[in-house]
Amino acid sequence: MSYNDIDTNITNDHNMLKQSVRDFSMEVLRPAALELDQMSPEQVVEKNSLFHDCMRKMYELGYHTAMLPAEVGGLGLDPLGQHIFFEEVGCASAGFAVAIAVAAFGPFFTALTGNAELIGKYVIPFTECKDASNFSCWAITEPNHGSDNLAVGTSHFQNPDIAQQVRAVKKNDQWILNGQKSAWVSCGPVATNAVVFVNIDPLMGMAGGGICVVDLTQPGVSKGKPLDKIGQRELPQGELYFDDAVVPEEMMFFKQDSYEIMTGSTLAHANAIMGAIFTGVARSAYELSLQHSLERCQGGKLLCQHQSVQKSLFGMFRKVEAARSLSRKVLNFHLTTAIPDKKYSIASKVTCTNSAFEVANDASQLFGGYGLSKEYPIEKIFRDARAGLIEDGSNDILEIVGGNQIVKEEE
């Protein structure tokens, strides 16, 4: 079921992108996500599993380069194109949408350096990869630190008694990493490299950190078992352990002097993408509800003919449209501004994930008993939407970070 798009900036190219990504995602990713949802985490990450097959298909289409500019071999999508891309993939599968986004994290950070040598060495091989053998992840979460790792600008972030668990110590012309990242690292079990947020100077608290890209295939890295979880089960997540892992000096991209700024920028980028993905999740629940109401008879007539159902459907429609409007505006601002404003990205992430959960909840109610059955996708979408309230920063903590920024700006 298609939707009207009232954005007057939509071009024919945007519409072609929307249709092609939607067709692939609904025909390939949604059925795969439903099948993977029934598997154990170990089965999902097995070599040549359905997960890997879908990722290879996305790589063949160049989806892994959706966030990268054309100059380095990326799809070169404009902000509206990026939103359309992630909304459409998210509509079919939140887990695959997150997976294809984090797959590019290492190359994305490398491209930010502007270093032609590093781009040629690490980014171009990624964009040219078509078999999903080059795979990144975002390693920031830790056993003792979750959303507080993203609390940039707060007193907590600069508390010298609190620091990241993974430490990086400079030794000659390289950095030595030790410590553990927690089981919530998206694509950690399958990634070949990771953007790792580390602590360099504990006396500065979390603010004394650094951001580096780490080769996960080296002997100093090991992985825990993949996480068994409630939703987005097609998205592998798992622990990373560093035991004297080596990072060349050139791959420690950001140190203490720029760590807070870059962590805030990373949060802004990730949250903006999450807004687009969960706009798609909300839309998926709405579209399924509308279709069901047009087919299901109850009380002697179609569900859609009941006024209470019409009111519920309009409430879902309203939330989807509001989420799309905000998340598109925020992603456009983030991608066209030198220094993004993280409170807007936080607003997008919180609003869109909350909307997705609310719409999925209303959809489950509209489906009645069928909404509790694994026979229909809505049951999975409900669980996937619930996970969105926590991943990439728990919404309640993100709201504190955003509120803290607002107050500081007025002081």
N, C-alpha and C positions, 0 to 999 in steps of 0.2 A: 504494500500500500504506500503510494507516494504522498508527498505533502507539498502544499503550496509554499513557496518561499517569497516573502514580501520584501526581501532585501533588494533594493533597486541597484545595488552594486554587482549583482550576479550577472555574469557574462555567459556566453555560449560555452566557453571553455570550462567555466565552473560547473555548468549543468552537465557537461560531458563527463567531468571528473566525478561528480556526484553519482551519476548513473552507473559508471563503470565500477566504482568502488562499492557501491551498494549491491550491484549484481554479484560481484565476486564474494563479498562478505556474507551475503545471505545464502548463496549457493554452496559456498565452501566452508566459511568460518563458523556460521551458526550450527550447522549439523555436526561439525567436528567438536565444537565446544560442548554441545549436549552429550556427545559420546564420551568425551574426555571427563566430563563431570561425573560419570559413573565409574571411572577408573581410580585405582589407587595412585597416590603421588609418584610412587616408584614406576608405575606403568607409564605415566605421562612423560617422564623424562628419559625413558629407555631410548637407546639409539634406534633411529629409524621409526620412532613412534609416530602416531597421528599428529602430535604436537609438532614434531620436527618436520613432518611432511607439509603441514600448513605454513610453517615459517619459511620453508624452502620456496613454496609457491608465492609467498609475499615478497621474498627477496627477488625472485625471478621477475616480478612486476615492478621492482624498484621501490616498494613500499617502505623498505628499511631506510631509505634516504629522504623520507618525506619532510624531515626537519632541517635538511641541509640545503644550502644554496646551490644553484646550478654551477657556479664557478668551481666547486670542489667535487662535482659529479652528482649532486643531489637533484631531486625533482624540481627544485627551484619554485616551490609553491608560494604564492603570496599569502598574507595572513588569512584572508577569507578562504583560500584554497586549503590551507592547513586545517582550518576549523571544519570545513566540509569533509575532509579526509578522515579526521579523527572522530567526528560525529557519526559518519557512516560505518566505520569499523566498530565503534563503540555500540552502535545500534544492534549489530549482529553479535558482538562478543566483547564485553568489557575487558576480559582477561587478555585476549589477543591484541586489543588496542593498546593496553599497557605494555605488553611484551614487545610489540614492534616499536613503541616509543623508546623504551629503555635500551633496546638493542643498539640504538645510535648514540647513546650517552657519551661513550669514550671518544668516538670521532667528532661528535658535536663540540666537546670541550677542547679537543685538539685543534679544531678549526677556529675556535675563538682566539687562539694564540696568534694567528696570522703568520705563523712560521712556515714558510714555503717548504722547507726541508721536512719538517714533521708532518705537514699535510700530505706531502708526497709519499712519506713512509707509512703513515697510519690511516689517513682519511681516504685517499684514493683507492687503496686495496679494499677498503670496506665498501665503498660505493660500487666497486666493480665486482664484489662478491655476489654470487647468485645461488649459492648452495647453503646459506645460513651457517657457514662454518666460522664466521667472524661475528661475534655476538658480545655485546656489552651489558652492563647492569649498573645500577646506582647503589653503592654500598655506603649508607650513612647511618641506618638504624643499628642500635647496639642493645645487648641484654639489659643494660642499666640506663639506656638513653633511647627514647623514641622520638616523640614530637618535640621534646625540649631541645633536641639537636637543631631544630629549625626556628627556635625562639630568638631570632636575631633582633638586637636592639633592646632586649629586656635585661634587667639586672641579673637574672639567673644565668644568662648566656655569658656574662663577664665575671661570674663568681669564681675566684681562684681556687675554691674548694671543690669545684666540679669541672671535670674535663672528660673528653672522649676516651674511651677504653683503648682504641687502637692508637698506638704511639708510633711516631716516625722520628728516627734519630739519624742525623747526618753523619756519614762516615766516608771520608774522602770525597769522591765525586758521585756518591749515590746515597740513597736513603734506605734505612732498614726498618721494616714494619713488623710490629708484633701486636697481637690482640685478636679480638673476635667481633665480627658483625653478626647481628641476630638473624633469626630464621625468616624475617620479613623482607629480605633482599629479593626484589622481583627479578626473576630469571637468574638468580645466583647459582642454582644447580646446573644450568646449561651454559652460562656465559664463559667466554674465553678471556675477557678482560673486564675491568671494573673501574668506574670512577669512585675512588675511595676518599672519604672525608676523614682526616686523621688529626691527631693532636701533636703539635710540635713543641709548644711552650705551655706546660701545665699551669704555670704561675698566672697566665692570662685567662684561665678557664677555657671554656669552649671557644672563646674568641681567638685563642692562640692556636688555631688550626691551620691545616693546609689541605689542598685538593690535588690529587695525583691520579694518574691512570696506571693501573697495575696489571701486569700479565698474570692471569690466573692459571696458566699452564705450567708455571715454574714449580720446582720442588718445595719452595717455602709456603705454598698455599694448599689448603685442604678444604673440603666441603662437607657440611653435615647432610643428614638425610632430608629430602624434600618435605616441606610442611604439609600436614594434613589439616584442611581448613574448611570453613563453612561455605564460602563462595569463591567465584573466579578460579575454580579448580583447574581450568585449562592454563592458568598462569603459574608456572613453577616458582616457588619461593624457598629459600633455604639459607643456612648459615655459611659464613666464610671465616676461615681461620688463617691467621698470618703468623708464621714462625720464622723470623728472620727473612722475610720476603724482601726482594730487592727491587727498588725503583730507581732508575737512572735520574740524575739531576734534571735532565731536560724534560722529564715527564712529571715533575712536581710543578704543576702549572701555577698554582697560587699558594702564597705563604701567609704568615700572620698579618702582614700589612694590608692585604686585600681580602682576607678570608671572610670577614663579616659581610662585606659588600657582595662578594661572589656567592656566598651562601644565600643571601637575600635574593640575588638575581636568579639563582637556581630554583629556589622556592617559588619565585614569581613565574618562572617558565613552566615548571612542573605543574603548578596549580592551574595555570591558564590552559594547559593541555588537558588536565583532568576535567576542567569545566566543559570543554568540547566533548570529551568522551562520555561524560555522564549526562550531557544533553541528549546524546544518542541513546543512552540506557533508558532515560525517561521517555523518549519518543517511542522506543521499542515497546515499553509497557503500555503506552497509550494506544499504539497502532494495533497491538494484539487485542486490547480491550474493545476497541471499536469494531474490529473484524468479528470478534466473538459475539458482540451485541447484535450484529447484523445476521447472525446465523442461529443463535440459541433462542428457543421459545420457552417462555416461562409465564405462568398466569394467563395462558390463552393467547399470547401474542409475543412477537419478538422482543427481546430485552430492550433494544433501541427505541421501542415505542413507548416504554415507560418513562414518565417525566423524571422520576428520581434518577434513572440511569442516564438520561440526557444531561441532567445537572452534573452528575459525576463525571461524565465524559468531557463536558466543557471545562470542569475544574482541572482535569488532566491536561487538556489542550492548552489552557491558559498557563499552566506551570511550565510546560515544554517551551512555549513561545517566549516566556519571560526568561527562561534559562538560556535559550539560544541567543536572544538579544543581548543579554549581559555578557555571556561568554565570548561572543564574536567581538564585541566592542573591546573587551579586556585583552583578548589575544592580539587584536590589531594594534592596540596601544603598546602592548609589551614588545611586539616584534618590530615596531617602528620608532621606538624610543631608546636612546642610548642607555639611560638608567631607568629600568622599570620600577613602577610603584607597587610594592608587594601587597599593599592592603587591597588593591583592586583585584589582583589575582586570587588572594585569599577569599574575597567576597564572591568571586566567580566559582571557586572550588566548593566553598561551603553551600552556596545557593544551589548549584547544579546537583551536587551529591544529595543534599537534603530533598530537592525536588524529585530526583530519581527514586529515592526511597519512598517518598510520599505517593508518587504516582504508581510505583510498583505495589505498594500496600493497597491503594484504592483498586488497582487492577485485580489483585488477588481476591479482594472482597467481591468485585463484580463477577469474577469467575465462579464464586461460590466454592463448592467442594472441589471442583476441577482445579481451582487455584492452589490447592494443596497437593495435587497429584503431579508426579514426575512425567505424566503423559503430556503435559503442556509446558511450554518454555517459561511461562510466567513464574513458576515456582523457583526456577533457577535465577531468573532475572531479579526476583525479590532478594535472594541471598547475595547475588552479586552487588546489588545496590546497597545492601547493608554494609558490605565490606568497604564501600566507597566512603563511608562516614569516618573511617579510621585511616585508610592508606594515604600516603603522601601527606601526612600530618593529620592527627585527629582533629575533627572540626571544632571541638570545644577549646582545644589549645590554640588552634589557628585563630580563633576569634579573639583570644586574649592577646596574641601577637599583633593582630590587626588593630585592636582597640588601644594597645600600648602605643602603637605608631601614631594613631590619631591624636591621642592626648599629648604626646611629645611634640607633635607639630604645632600645637596650639599654645604650648607653654612658653 
